[in-house]
């Protein structure tokens, strides 16, 4: 069963459980069109979502809160409720900004002016200024109230990142850093030597060899997340190789109970971006199968979850329905 996000990280905080439903509603939409008008989401080499944002530190209001909740499906968003009249909250804001920027896009900081946004101040039940709360997957995670030294802030962030990863929120946001040369060409990512043979095989269309090479990499380094993500993607390409879309769709339409035919069309849908259609097809089929059929479909679903990216809200929704069907 899916572990529930706790009401708070150890260290104290306020009860924001009443906001869970509000935050959860934002999970029905993707992370694009979030705070500060970020760019459309993408998928990195590890399969995690990547979203472009104007800054790692943003100011949000009552009206833009839902946008921050959407971004929290990609990375944890730390919300600071502060006031210009509160010197401790100004000092804490500087610490939070420093630590957030050091994480290089693994988290964001959303500042909320309590004086100008009384609706959010009331919703967060802020009994003190500053109050700090995180959003993870659209759900609130209270952190602390009052001034906190930098070393304790770092401890809270470490716990928050660990919690977020456990719940599939492990993407990144890209933001221009102050002082960067905007005209400089982006650095090419360095490809590990162990990956070269697999990448070269995939580039020449030899997917069977690429699968073999990626499996060899994972045998040597089981924790290599990039290799795992590349393996499930190249397996998808290999399954579709040599087949046309018309052949796959006509085969599935003529044999609606044929598990292999439905698996192929689900692969095709994912490769074409029709992710929800693919998941719905396989979940409906799963409900009709015996134990053997269910095992096959579940295995394919888990692979497709990795292809799409575990932090994608569509994956979270499909995982929830799969869990309900299993238990």
N, C-alpha and C positions, 0 to 999 in steps of 0.2 A: 504494500500500500504506500502511497505517496506521503512522505513526512510533511507535516504542517509547519509553516513558518511560526516560530514562537512569538508570543506577544511582545517580548522585549529581549534585548541582549543583556546579559548580566552587567549590573552596574547602575541600575535604577532607571527611572523614566516615567513617562505618563502612559495612561491606557488609551490607545488609539484604535481599539478593536472595532469601534463603531464606524471607522473609515474604511474597513476592509472591503465592504460591498461597493463603496464608491470607487476605490482603486481597482477592484477586480473588474469592474465594467469596462475599464480602459483596455483590458487584455483582449477584447474582441476586435481591436484594430491593431495594425502593425505599429512599429516604433517610428515610422516616418511621420512627418508633419508634427514633430514634437517641439519642445520649448525652443524658442529662438529660431524656428523654421529650419531645422536641420535638413540635410539632403536625404535622399532615399536610402533605405537600408541595403546592405550588401552582405556577402558571406566571405569571411576570411579563410585562410588556408586550413585552419583548425576546425572550420565548420561553424564557428561562432559568428553572431551578427556583428556588423560594423556599420556605424551610422555617423554621418558628417554633422557636426554641430558648430555654431559660430564661436563657442567658448566652452571651456570646462567649468566655468563659473557663470551662472545666469541668475538674474533676478526674476522671480515669478510673483504673480498676483492671484487674487481670487479667481480671475477669469482664465489664467493660464495654468492653473494647478493640474488639470487633467492632462496637459501636454507633458508635464514632468512625470506624471504617473505612467504615461506611455513609454517615455524614455527608460523608466525603471524596469522594463522588460528586457533591456539590452545590458545596462549596467546599473548597479545600485546608485540611487540619487540621495545624497545627504541634504536634508532640508534644515536650514538655520533660520529660526524665528528670532529676529533681532530688532533693535531700535537704536536710532541715532542718539537718543537720550541716555542710552546705557553704555557706559565706557567698557564694562566687561564683555558685552556682546560684540562690540567693535573689535576688541582685542582677540576674542575667540574667532571671529570671522577671518582675521588675518591668518591664524593658525590653521583653520580648516582649509582655507584657500591654498596655503603652502603645501599641506599634506595631499590635498586632492590633485594638484598639478604634478606633484612628484610621482603619482601613480600612472601617469602617462596615458590616460584615457580609460582606465579600468573603473573609474567612478566619476560622478559629477557632483558639484555643489550647487544647490539652489537656495538663494537668499530670499527671505520673506520679511518685508518691513511690517512689523506687527502693527505699527500706528496707521499705516495706509491700507492694511488688509485685515480689518477686524473679523471678517468672516473666517479666514484661515486661522487666525489666532484663537477664535472660539472653537473651531473644529478640532484643532490640535490640543484643546484644553490646556493651553499654556498657563501655568501658574507662576512662572518665573521667566524672565528674559535674561539671558538667552535660553531657548529650548532647542534641542537638536533631535531630529527624527529622521530615519532613513526610509526610503521606499524601495522595496524589492519585489519585482514582478507585479507592481501595482498595489502591493499591500504594505501597510505601515509597520515599521519596526522601531519603537522608541529606543533612543540611545541615552541621553542624559539631559539634565537641566543645570543651569548655572555655569560659571567659568570652570574650565578643566585645563590642566597643563598639557603641553604638547606631547609628552611621552604617553600620557593616558589617551589622548586623542588618537595617537598612532595605534594603540592597542585596540581601541574601538574599531578603527578602520580595518585592522587585520581580521578581527572577528567577523565584521560585516562582509568582507570579501569572501571569507570562508563560507559563511552562511549563504551568500548569494550563489556561489558556485554549486553548493549542495542542491539548490533549487533551480538550477539551469540558467541562472542569470550570470553569464560569463562572457559577454561580448565586449566590445570596445567602442569608444567614440573618438572620432578624429576632429581635432580642433587646432587652428593655427596658434602657435605659441607666441607670446610677445617677444619681439626682437628677432624672429626668424626672418630669413631672406625669402620673401614670397616668390622671387624669380628663380630661386635655386631649384635645380632638377631633383626630384625625389630620389633618395638612395635606393638602389636595387637591392631587394632582399637577398641575403646570402643563402644559397642552397646547400644544405649539409651534404657532404660527400657521399654519405650512405644512401641518400635519396636519388642520386644522379641516374643510376641505371634504371630505376623504376620510372622516373620522369621521361627519360629518353625513349623508353619502350612505349609509353603512353602517347608521346608526341608523334611517333611513327605509326600509331594505330594498332600496335601489337598489345592489345589489352590483356591477353592471357599471360604474356611474359611480364607485363607490368604488375598484374596481380601476384604472380610468383615472387617478383622482386620486393613488393611492399610487404608480403607475408614474411619474407626473409628478414626484412628490416624489423618487423614487429617481434619476430622470434628473438632477435638480439636485444631489442629495446621495447619491451611490452608497453611502456608508459609514453611512447612517442605519439602524442595526440595528432600531430600533422600527418604522420604516416597512416594512422587509423582512419582519419578523415579522407585522405587520398584513396585508401583502399576501397572504402565503400562507394566512393564516386566512380572509380574505374570499374568496379564490379557492375555498377549500373550501366555504364557504357558498353561493357562486354555483353551483358544480357540483351541489349538492344541492337548490337552490331549485326548487320546483314538483313535486318527486318525493316519493312516500311511501315509507316504509321497506318496506312490503309489496311495492311495485312493484320496488324495487331488489333486494331479496333473492330474489324469485321470478324476476326476470330473470337474476340471477347463477346461480341453481340450475339453470335450464333451459339455460344456455349456459356451461358451465364453462370452455370454451376461448376465450370471447369476451373479449378484453382489456378493452374499454371497460366491459362489464358487471362484470367483476371489479374494475376501478378504482373504479367507482361504489360497490360494496359495501365496498371498503376505506375510501373516504371516509366512508361511513356509520359504519363501525366506529370510526374515529378520532374522529368527532364525538360518538359515544356512549361513549367511554372504553375501547373494546375494542381497545387499541393493539396488543397482541401478536397478536391474531387478524388484524388488518389487515396487519401486516408479514409474518406467516407466509403468508398468502394470496398476497401479491404476490411474495414470494421463491420460493415453490413455482412460481408461474406463470412467473416470470422464467427459471427453469431449463429450461422447456419451449419457449421462444420462439427465433425466429431473431433476427438482429442488429437488425432494425427494431423488432420487438416488445420486445426487451430495452431498447432506447433509450427507448421510451415508458414502460415500467415503471420504469426507473431514474430518469427525470425525476420521475415521480410520487412515488416513494419519497423522493427528496431533498427534495421539497416537504413531504411528511408528516413527515419528520424535523424540519424547522424548525417545523412546527405543534406537534409534541409537545415539542420543546426538545432541543437538541443535548447537554445534560448528562444527559438522562434515560438510566438504564442500559438501558432497552429499546431505545433508539435505538442505543446503543453495540453491543449484541448484534446488532441487525439490520445495522448497518454492517459488522460483522465477517463476517457470513455473505454479504452482498452482495459484499464484497471477495474472498472465497473463490470465489464464483461467477464473478466477473470475471476472476480471475487463476489 
